[in-house]
């Protein structure tokens, strides 16, 4: 969904849910049959404004066009001052106001991504200005990096790092072996990035596994927080009013906009209460739950029941593999998912939690991979049977075959 003070809650939660697991299970099945690599564009998610579906004629035109034709089409949209420096290679993502392409720097041959944003319309200008304000401020190993910007009256071109290592959950499945220690290694990098953002007064507001990407396919790759389409500096202007946050600091702002991806929204967002960066910590609790189990703490076919569960903080550690997961890991999740944001761990506190700080040294080294993969596959199968149309609209346009 989009993000705006006049917008209500999402019309459906299944799209966001399917987006969490679909690409992962497709990736897992491809490994079991004939591999077909698909890398997700690092800027889009089900929560950001999606383009309307293409007509039958448009879809047929895209099918008939070869890769070179498609590249040529998007090259024509680029300002010559951009193409003079970067060679356009492929389209890797699209949104209502933007296109993302893979490029190579002509001099160094280094790969990057360019996000082309249409800023002629006021709404596109607003989205671009918000995202650019955040990206121009950040510089951290675990946050996607803005390289340079080309600004013109109708379009803005953001050159960013190209993350090629896949999503967090894709890595969990593809490695074939996954323990609590592996989980803490990933979560530690995410907490480093999120803590840095919060120190700058930035609230991401759309943290989820799809927005956590590995920089390269190697085992030593850093994990990046990406997709700042809904991020904001602590709510200036009409976004909110200044308040003390859950740490007692007086330099944070209370936000009021209802936005994000349904399954990861904190209770205070759904209740339309003023909120702080604590909403990101709630989302990290949901992510930790998914990473350790392949299931979601809050899910339901009914949007009303889903939101009711979130507002009540109603979830459990029942079913496989939870009996094999350590109490420390469960405690970590519980401390991120209290309904009261004042009692939630901050990023700095979370990274010092014994489970993370010791990298699960006292935890079982049992391989959780089979249970995680099975749970993800089962959930995707159920979601597809209940909501078949969501498979076609859950983000395939953001994949690069």
SULZILIN-V677102 format. One record per residue. N is the residue number from 0. RES is the residue in one small letter. PHI is phi in whole degrees, 0 to 359 (* if undefined). BURIAL is 1 if it has 16 or more other C-alpha atoms within 10 Angstrom, else 0. Layout:
BEGIN
N;RES;PHI;BURIAL / N;RES;PHI;BURIAL
END
This chain:
BEGIN
0;x;*;1 / 1;x;275;1 / 2;x;223;1 / 3;x;196;0 / 4;x;295;0 / 5;x;265;0 / 6;x;269;0 / 7;x;266;0 / 8;x;287;1 / 9;x;300;1 / 10;x;285;0 / 11;x;207;0 / 12;x;261;1 / 13;x;294;1 / 14;x;298;1 / 15;x;296;1 / 16;x;295;1 / 17;x;297;1 / 18;x;299;1 / 19;x;295;1 / 20;x;244;1 / 21;x;298;1 / 22;x;295;1 / 23;x;295;1 / 24;x;291;1 / 25;x;300;1 / 26;x;296;1 / 27;x;296;1 / 28;x;294;0 / 29;x;297;0 / 30;x;291;0 / 31;x;283;0 / 32;x;254;0 / 33;x;259;0 / 34;x;299;0 / 35;x;217;0 / 36;x;291;0 / 37;x;225;1 / 38;x;250;1 / 39;x;278;1 / 40;x;296;1 / 41;x;276;1 / 42;x;240;1 / 43;x;241;1 / 44;x;207;1 / 45;x;296;1 / 46;x;275;1 / 47;x;274;1 / 48;x;304;1 / 49;x;266;1 / 50;x;287;0 / 51;x;295;0 / 52;x;298;0 / 53;x;290;0 / 54;x;289;0 / 55;x;302;0 / 56;x;294;0 / 57;x;295;0 / 58;x;297;0 / 59;x;294;0 / 60;x;298;0 / 61;x;294;0 / 62;x;292;0 / 63;x;287;0 / 64;x;285;0 / 65;x;279;0 / 66;x;305;0 / 67;x;294;0 / 68;x;296;0 / 69;x;293;0 / 70;x;298;1 / 71;x;299;0 / 72;x;300;0 / 73;x;280;1 / 74;x;298;1 / 75;x;297;0 / 76;x;280;0 / 77;x;272;1 / 78;x;295;0 / 79;x;303;0 / 80;x;289;0 / 81;x;276;1 / 82;x;292;1 / 83;x;292;0 / 84;x;256;0 / 85;x;234;1 / 86;x;265;1 / 87;x;284;1 / 88;x;251;1 / 89;x;197;1 / 90;x;281;1 / 91;x;237;1 / 92;x;187;1 / 93;x;207;1 / 94;x;220;1 / 95;x;296;0 / 96;x;241;1 / 97;x;208;1 / 98;x;227;1 / 99;x;240;1 / 100;x;235;1 / 101;x;274;1 / 102;x;225;1 / 103;x;234;1 / 104;x;292;0 / 105;x;296;0 / 106;x;278;0 / 107;x;261;0 / 108;x;63;0 / 109;x;282;0 / 110;x;280;1 / 111;x;216;1 / 112;x;242;1 / 113;x;244;1 / 114;x;260;1 / 115;x;267;1 / 116;x;244;1 / 117;x;279;1 / 118;x;239;1 / 119;x;291;0 / 120;x;280;0 / 121;x;304;0 / 122;x;294;0 / 123;x;296;1 / 124;x;296;1 / 125;x;293;0 / 126;x;298;1 / 127;x;296;1 / 128;x;299;0 / 129;x;295;1 / 130;x;293;1 / 131;x;294;1 / 132;x;300;0 / 133;x;288;1 / 134;x;297;1 / 135;x;288;0 / 136;x;265;0 / 137;x;264;1 / 138;x;203;0 / 139;x;207;0 / 140;x;300;0 / 141;x;249;1 / 142;x;228;1 / 143;x;305;1 / 144;x;254;1 / 145;x;279;1 / 146;x;269;0 / 147;x;199;0 / 148;x;226;1 / 149;x;246;0 / 150;x;244;0 / 151;x;228;0 / 152;x;304;0 / 153;x;258;0 / 154;x;218;1 / 155;x;236;1 / 156;x;246;1 / 157;x;258;1 / 158;x;265;1 / 159;x;230;1 / 160;x;304;1 / 161;x;257;1 / 162;x;271;1 / 163;x;247;1 / 164;x;272;1 / 165;x;89;1 / 166;x;285;1 / 167;x;306;1 / 168;x;289;1 / 169;x;299;1 / 170;x;293;1 / 171;x;302;1 / 172;x;285;1 / 173;x;292;0 / 174;x;284;0 / 175;x;80;0 / 176;x;214;0 / 177;x;213;1 / 178;x;237;1 / 179;x;299;1 / 180;x;298;1 / 181;x;298;1 / 182;x;297;1 / 183;x;293;1 / 184;x;297;0 / 185;x;291;1 / 186;x;294;1 / 187;x;297;1 / 188;x;294;1 / 189;x;296;1 / 190;x;296;1 / 191;x;301;1 / 192;x;294;1 / 193;x;292;1 / 194;x;299;1 / 195;x;298;1 / 196;x;300;1 / 197;x;296;1 / 198;x;297;0 / 199;x;275;0 / 200;x;83;1 / 201;x;259;1 / 202;x;253;1 / 203;x;288;1 / 204;x;73;1 / 205;x;211;1 / 206;x;287;1 / 207;x;193;1 / 208;x;303;1 / 209;x;295;1 / 210;x;263;1 / 211;x;244;1 / 212;x;240;1 / 213;x;278;1 / 214;x;294;1 / 215;x;216;0 / 216;x;287;0 / 217;x;293;0 / 218;x;295;0 / 219;x;264;0 / 220;x;293;0 / 221;x;281;1 / 222;x;258;1 / 223;x;248;1 / 224;x;278;1 / 225;x;231;1 / 226;x;62;1 / 227;x;256;1 / 228;x;297;1 / 229;x;248;1 / 230;x;289;1 / 231;x;207;1 / 232;x;279;1 / 233;x;16;1 / 234;x;71;1 / 235;x;269;0 / 236;x;60;0 / 237;x;283;0 / 238;x;295;1 / 239;x;179;1 / 240;x;236;0 / 241;x;287;0 / 242;x;215;1 / 243;x;281;0 / 244;x;271;1 / 245;x;289;1 / 246;x;262;0 / 247;x;94;0 / 248;x;290;0 / 249;x;254;0 / 250;x;247;0 / 251;x;253;1 / 252;x;243;1 / 253;x;269;1 / 254;x;268;1 / 255;x;227;1 / 256;x;286;1 / 257;x;273;1 / 258;x;201;1 / 259;x;127;1 / 260;x;255;1 / 261;x;314;1 / 262;x;294;1 / 263;x;249;1 / 264;x;287;1 / 265;x;285;1 / 266;x;305;1 / 267;x;294;1 / 268;x;289;1 / 269;x;295;1 / 270;x;277;0 / 271;x;59;0 / 272;x;268;0 / 273;x;301;1 / 274;x;220;1 / 275;x;234;1 / 276;x;295;1 / 277;x;299;1 / 278;x;295;1 / 279;x;293;1 / 280;x;290;1 / 281;x;300;1 / 282;x;300;1 / 283;x;293;1 / 284;x;295;1 / 285;x;296;1 / 286;x;298;1 / 287;x;299;1 / 288;x;299;1 / 289;x;294;1 / 290;x;299;1 / 291;x;275;1 / 292;x;228;1 / 293;x;77;1 / 294;x;238;1 / 295;x;250;1 / 296;x;291;1 / 297;x;232;1 / 298;x;202;1 / 299;x;188;1 / 300;x;298;0 / 301;x;272;0 / 302;x;300;1 / 303;x;298;0 / 304;x;292;0 / 305;x;301;1 / 306;x;294;1 / 307;x;296;1 / 308;x;297;1 / 309;x;294;1 / 310;x;298;1 / 311;x;275;0 / 312;x;66;1 / 313;x;266;0 / 314;x;209;0 / 315;x;215;0 / 316;x;248;0 / 317;x;267;0 / 318;x;89;0 / 319;x;289;1 / 320;x;259;1 / 321;x;303;1 / 322;x;300;0 / 323;x;264;0 / 324;x;270;1 / 325;x;293;1 / 326;x;295;0 / 327;x;296;1 / 328;x;295;1 / 329;x;295;1 / 330;x;297;0 / 331;x;301;1 / 332;x;296;1 / 333;x;298;1 / 334;x;282;1 / 335;x;262;1 / 336;x;244;1 / 337;x;285;1 / 338;x;297;1 / 339;x;282;0 / 340;x;297;1 / 341;x;292;0 / 342;x;259;0 / 343;x;285;1 / 344;x;297;1 / 345;x;279;1 / 346;x;298;1 / 347;x;295;0 / 348;x;291;0 / 349;x;296;1 / 350;x;287;1 / 351;x;263;0 / 352;x;300;1 / 353;x;307;1 / 354;x;294;1 / 355;x;279;1 / 356;x;299;0 / 357;x;267;0 / 358;x;53;1 / 359;x;57;1 / 360;x;300;0 / 361;x;267;0 / 362;x;270;1 / 363;x;296;0 / 364;x;265;1 / 365;x;297;0 / 366;x;284;1 / 367;x;266;1 / 368;x;302;1 / 369;x;298;1 / 370;x;294;1 / 371;x;299;1 / 372;x;298;1 / 373;x;296;1 / 374;x;297;1 / 375;x;296;1 / 376;x;294;1 / 377;x;296;0 / 378;x;292;1 / 379;x;293;1 / 380;x;297;1 / 381;x;294;0 / 382;x;296;1 / 383;x;293;1 / 384;x;288;0 / 385;x;277;0 / 386;x;220;0 / 387;x;301;0 / 388;x;292;0 / 389;x;291;1 / 390;x;296;1 / 391;x;280;0 / 392;x;242;1 / 393;x;266;1 / 394;x;124;1 / 395;x;299;1 / 396;x;293;1 / 397;x;264;1 / 398;x;258;1 / 399;x;245;0 / 400;x;289;0
END
